[in-house]
């Protein structure tokens, strides 16, 4: 399998944000794992098919997104907030885990528009924006602007 396309995105994010390629890979893999878990499956499948290597990268990300401590607020959101609360709780826990690897929330916020631009270049559509918009509770927060 060719990971060339996803490796191009990893390198682009690292270069533009100032992360190492390893940090960029970790941040993207975790984000893709959350997308795979919370977004509409048909939209996720189309995105993964359109960007070779993205499905494998999402699988790498499950290691950092699974078995995560959520803390008090994250735990409450996950239990009482429905699907939107669960996505928000997972994102909060992910932020804590990534910050331990030197990847700050601002880095993840910077990765998102780079990834959207990349996906648009490669597919000719706003496919990533559509996928993100399907995440209950989080989609509107990530796709404004």
C-alpha positions as CSV (number, residue, x, y, z in Angstrom):
1,X,0.0,0.0,0.0
2,X,1.2,3.5,-0.8
3,X,1.3,5.9,2.1
4,X,2.8,8.6,-0.2
5,X,-0.2,10.9,-0.1
6,X,-0.7,10.9,3.7
7,X,3.1,11.3,4.2
8,X,2.8,14.4,2.1
9,X,0.2,15.8,4.5
10,X,2.3,14.8,7.5
11,X,5.3,16.6,6.1
12,X,3.3,19.7,5.1
13,X,1.8,20.0,8.6
14,X,5.2,19.6,10.2
15,X,6.8,22.2,8.0
16,X,4.1,24.8,8.4
17,X,3.5,24.4,12.1
18,X,7.0,23.7,13.3
19,X,6.4,20.2,14.6
20,X,8.6,17.2,14.0
21,X,7.3,14.8,11.5
22,X,6.7,12.4,14.3
23,X,4.6,14.9,16.2
24,X,2.7,15.8,13.1
25,X,2.0,12.1,12.4
26,X,0.9,11.5,16.0
27,X,-1.5,14.6,15.9
28,X,-3.0,13.6,12.5
29,X,-3.3,10.0,13.5
30,X,-5.2,10.8,16.7
31,X,-7.4,13.3,14.9
32,X,-8.2,10.7,12.2
33,X,-9.0,8.1,14.9
34,X,-11.5,10.5,16.5
35,X,-13.0,11.3,13.1
36,X,-13.4,7.6,12.4
37,X,-15.0,7.1,15.8
38,X,-17.5,10.0,15.8
39,X,-18.2,11.1,12.3
40,X,-20.8,9.6,9.9
41,X,-19.4,6.3,8.7
42,X,-20.3,6.7,5.1
43,X,-18.5,10.1,5.0
44,X,-15.5,8.7,6.8
45,X,-15.3,5.8,4.4
46,X,-15.3,8.1,1.4
47,X,-12.6,10.3,2.9
48,X,-10.4,7.3,3.8
49,X,-10.8,6.0,0.2
50,X,-9.9,9.3,-1.3
51,X,-6.7,9.8,0.7
52,X,-4.5,6.7,0.6
53,X,-2.8,5.9,3.9
54,X,-5.4,7.8,6.0
55,X,-7.2,4.6,7.2
56,X,-3.9,3.1,8.3
57,X,-2.9,6.4,10.0
58,X,-6.3,6.4,11.8
59,X,-5.6,2.9,13.1
60,X,-2.2,4.2,14.5
61,X,-4.2,6.9,16.3
62,X,-6.4,4.5,18.2
63,X,-3.5,3.8,20.5
64,X,-3.6,7.3,21.9
65,X,-7.4,7.7,21.7
66,X,-8.3,4.4,23.4
67,X,-8.2,3.9,27.1
68,X,-7.9,7.5,27.9
69,X,-8.5,9.2,31.3
70,X,-11.1,11.8,30.8
71,X,-10.9,13.7,34.1
72,X,-14.0,14.9,35.9
73,X,-15.5,17.2,33.3
74,X,-14.7,14.9,30.4
75,X,-16.2,12.0,32.3
76,X,-19.4,13.9,32.9
77,X,-19.6,15.0,29.3
78,X,-19.0,11.5,28.1
79,X,-21.8,10.1,30.3
80,X,-24.4,12.8,30.1
81,X,-23.8,14.6,26.9
82,X,-25.0,12.0,24.4
83,X,-23.0,11.6,21.2
84,X,-21.9,15.3,21.2
85,X,-20.7,15.0,24.8
86,X,-18.8,11.9,24.0
87,X,-17.0,13.5,21.1
88,X,-16.2,16.6,23.2
89,X,-14.9,14.4,26.1
90,X,-12.7,12.4,23.7
91,X,-11.3,15.6,22.2
92,X,-10.5,17.0,25.7
93,X,-8.8,13.7,26.7
94,X,-6.9,13.7,23.4
95,X,-5.6,17.2,24.0
96,X,-4.2,16.2,27.4
97,X,-2.5,13.1,25.9
98,X,-1.0,15.1,22.9
99,X,0.2,17.9,25.1
100,X,2.4,15.4,26.9
101,X,4.0,14.7,23.5
102,X,4.7,18.4,22.9
103,X,1.6,18.9,20.7
104,X,-0.4,21.8,21.9
105,X,-4.1,22.7,21.2
106,X,-2.8,25.5,19.0
107,X,-0.9,23.0,16.9
108,X,-4.0,20.9,16.4
109,X,-6.0,24.0,15.5
110,X,-3.3,24.8,13.0
111,X,-3.3,21.3,11.5
112,X,-7.0,21.4,10.7
113,X,-7.0,24.1,8.0
114,X,-3.9,22.6,6.5
115,X,-5.6,19.2,6.3
116,X,-8.8,20.8,4.8
117,X,-6.7,22.5,2.2
118,X,-4.8,19.3,1.4
119,X,-8.0,17.2,1.1
120,X,-9.5,19.9,-1.2
121,X,-6.4,19.9,-3.4
122,X,-6.4,16.1,-3.7
123,X,-10.2,15.5,-4.1
124,X,-11.5,18.8,-5.5
125,X,-14.1,19.0,-2.8
126,X,-14.5,20.1,0.8
127,X,-14.8,16.4,1.8
128,X,-12.9,16.8,5.2
129,X,-15.2,19.8,6.1
130,X,-18.2,17.6,5.4
131,X,-16.9,14.8,7.5
132,X,-16.0,17.1,10.4
133,X,-19.5,18.7,10.1
134,X,-21.0,15.3,10.8
135,X,-19.5,15.0,14.2
136,X,-22.2,15.6,16.8
137,X,-21.4,18.6,19.0
138,X,-17.9,19.2,17.6
139,X,-18.5,19.5,13.9
140,X,-19.8,23.1,14.0
141,X,-16.9,24.2,16.2
142,X,-14.3,22.7,13.9
143,X,-15.7,23.9,10.6
144,X,-16.5,27.6,11.2
145,X,-14.5,30.2,9.5
